Amino acid sequence: MIAAESIVGSIATEQDNKYTTLKPCPFCGAYRAYLVEDERLAKKGYDFPKWYIRCLSCGVRTPTARVDEVVKIWNRRTNGNII
């Protein structure tokens, strides 16, 4: 139902082709995060962003957005710092 691509370490963002390192899960500290495309939205033909990042250890996930946006959301911490 949902396809996932492992993003252990770093991923390439679609907009600038640069690699971005993910921080560990902001809730459990695990390094088990995956970039996920919600295929239910893709099959319905929606043209808006369908990506989120999910932690396989605790299950927390970002809201659905563009790839570069979900990386910023995932890497944001309470002090406001972004990688």
N, C-alpha and C positions, 0 to 999 in steps of 0.2 A: 504494500500500500504506500509506503514512504521510502524513497531511495535516499541513501546516505553516503557521503564521501568522507573518508577519514581526513581530518585536518590536524593531525598530531604535529605540533611544531609550528608550521607556517602554511599560509595559503596565498595564492595569487589573487588579488582583487581584479575584477573585470575592468575597472575604469583606468587604472594606470599600470597594469601588469607588474606591479611591485609585490614583493612578498611581505606579508605581515605576520608577525608572531602573535599567537594567542596567549593571553595570561591563563593561569589555572582557573578553575571554576570559582566564581566569586562567593559561592555558598559552602562548598565542601573542600575546595582546594585541589581537587583531582585534575589531572591532565588528560581526561578522557572526553574530549569535545568533538562533535561531528557537525559538519555543515549539512543541512537537510533541506531538500526541495519538497514542498508539499505537493505531491502528485495529484491530489484531489483538485487543487486549484488549477494546476497545469492542464489537466484533462478537460476542465470546463472552459478552457480557452481564455482565461483572464490574462491580461497583458501587464498587470501590476506585479511587483516583486513577490516572490513565493519562497523566500529562504529564511531559515532561522538556524541558530546554533543550539545544540542540546548537549547537556552533560550526561554521559552514560552511567555515572556513579550515583548521582542524586536525582536526575531527571529534570532539573531546572532547564528552562529554555528562554531564548530571547523572543521578542515579538517578531512577526514576519515582516521582512523588509528586503532592500537590495543587499547584496553580499557585503559591500563596503560599510553599509550602515549597521548590519548585525555584528560585524567585527568591532566597530566602535562601541556599540552597546555592550558587547561581551567584555571588552577590555576596560570599560569605565569602572572606576572605583569610587567610593564615597568621598574621597578627597578631590574628585573631579579630574584626576589625571587619566590621560589616554596615552597608550603607547604611541 
